[in-house]
Amino acid sequence: MLLTDTRDPLLAALAGSGLMPRGERVLVAVSGGPDSTALLVAARELGHDVVAAHYDHALQAGSAAAAEHVARMCGSLGVELIAERRDAALARGSVQAAARELRYEFLERALVRSHAGRVAIAHTADDLVEGVVMHMMRGCGLAGLRGMPASRGAFVRPLLSVWRQEILQFLDRREIVALDDPANASTAYARVRVRREILPALELARPGISRRFFAVARRAAVLQASIADDVAQMLGAAALSRSVVAGAAEPVAAELMRQLYVRGGGAEPSLARVHVKAMLALARPGPGGRGVDLPGKLRLRIVGETMEIVKWQTPGVPSGGTSPRLEVAACPGCQNDPHAAHLNAGLPLRLGFRTPGLTMRPRGGRGTRKLQDIFVDAKVPREDRDLWPLVFAGDRLAWVPGIAVDADLSSPHGAVAQHVSVVPSPMFRKSKIAVLESPHSPPGEPT
């Protein structure tokens, strides 16, 4: 049999995947193990324009030797290699998760450097099944049941229909020796336990169950892709109402949350099931202004009936990146300016931000109130409150721009006053903020 005979299961799968178009340069992620070695060799045999990428996590004593092995192999194949070695500490938490994040960051850099159109990763049918079993053990929805997707952004997995045994046979016929990662033998990792203990036990009790898991995952992938398309059309450019999410079937509602997160700047995949579950709980009836913290310093919040993703910001620096400033001018009488307040003449005014324990006596209200309660009544989302500029007269809160003005410090209607404004105006959420009392209306006059 010719080496380029596409009757070979691996070559046939690669050629038929449609994930590596001819004529487009592709970056192949190569660890030196059997799967990635077979993918690189097969891509070369089928005539693809390939560049290899290897990331040395520097987590094992033999990692440098593995990098040298990959370099020699790429040299023998005439394939350009882009390689990096980790030189920074891993993030806290799961070693595997931190290493994975660094690896994908490297692959994104290598993609730009190589001028390739996509990154090919050598996950196989065995990897797919192992992932599905892990998801089922933790509890998963339809998206988890499908396992890893064949493509996501620039990343493609053209060998998801190829079994590990077929990979080894492909390499044996070519007398190619690949490396064996020692981590694949450590049962300290959940995936290794699934691979070496759980799946073999299931196969012993129910022969062929791995292929049945695979078939279920493929059907789930088709359903999930259909749901994702429908959700993309549902979202469109319109705001997402929580009533829409609450009324949707669970797989559709979960996909709405995932796509909303990505559109809001979230990386994919980043959301765990616990995140999606908390986001869905937020859609149930209840008061607005609540939120869920998400990976990537993002937050899901509800304002009125609208669900949206926002980024946590530094107090005093609004989303536009411009720090607010206070503008004060003498005013002979009241002017109709919705972005300003009239405060008593001669007050020593300054700009500040929220600190614990602030209170004021809002004009038009009854008695002294906490700033926290004023924000809640005005439906100011929690993450906006530390960003909201406040005007003080000495140490006393005089004006919450766009929301409330202190009854004792505001100038009577038509009297000489200080015309006070904040630039840029903090009424950046004007359509969603409830104004408690106009800073220009005389007492008792409707706003």
HELIX and SHEET records of a PDB file:
HELIX    1   1 PRO A    9  GLY A   16  1                                   8    
HELIX    2   2 PRO A   34  GLU A   45  1                                  12    
HELIX    3   3 SER A   63  LEU A   77  1                                  15    
HELIX    4   4 VAL A   95  SER A  114  1                                  20    
HELIX    5   5 ALA A  125  ARG A  138  1                                  14    
HELIX    6   6 LEU A  142  LEU A  145  1                                   4    
HELIX    7   7 ARG A  164  ARG A  173  1                                  10    
HELIX    8   8 PRO A  182  ALA A  185  5                                   4    
HELIX    9   9 ALA A  190  ARG A  193  1                                   4    
HELIX   10  10 VAL A  194  ILE A  198  3                                   5    
HELIX   11  11 LEU A  199  ALA A  205  1                                   7    
HELIX   12  12 ILE A  209  LEU A  235  1                                  27    
HELIX   13  13 ARG A  242  GLY A  247  1                                   6    
HELIX   14  14 GLU A  250  ARG A  263  1                                  14    
HELIX   15  15 ARG A  273  LEU A  282  1                                  10    
HELIX   16  16 LEU A  371  ASP A  377  1                                   7    
HELIX   17  17 ARG A  382  ARG A  385  1                                   4    
HELIX   18  18 MET A  427  ARG A  429  5                                   3    
SHEET    1   A 6 GLU A  80  ARG A  85  0                                        
SHEET    2   A 6 VAL A  50  ASP A  56  1                                        
SHEET    3   A 6 VAL A  26  ALA A  29  1                                        
SHEET    4   A 6 ARG A 118  ALA A 120  1                                        
SHEET    5   A 6 PHE A 155  VAL A 156  1                                        
SHEET    6   A 6 SER A 151  ARG A 152 -1                                        
SHEET    1   B 4 LEU A 240  SER A 241  0                                        
SHEET    2   B 4 THR A 306  LYS A 311 -1                                        
SHEET    3   B 4 LEU A 298  VAL A 303 -1                                        
SHEET    4   B 4 GLY A 291  LEU A 294 -1                                        
SHEET    1   C 3 ARG A 325  CYS A 331  0                                        
SHEET    2   C 3 ALA A 417  VAL A 423 -1                                        
SHEET    3   C 3 ALA A 340  ASN A 344 -1                                        
SHEET    1   D 4 LEU A 349  GLY A 352  0                                        
SHEET    2   D 4 LEU A 390  ALA A 393 -1                                        
SHEET    3   D 4 ARG A 396  VAL A 400 -1                                        
SHEET    4   D 4 ALA A 404  VAL A 405 -1                                        
SHEET    1   E 2 THR A 359  MET A 360  0                                        
SHEET    2   E 2 ARG A 369  LYS A 370 -1                                        
END                                                                             
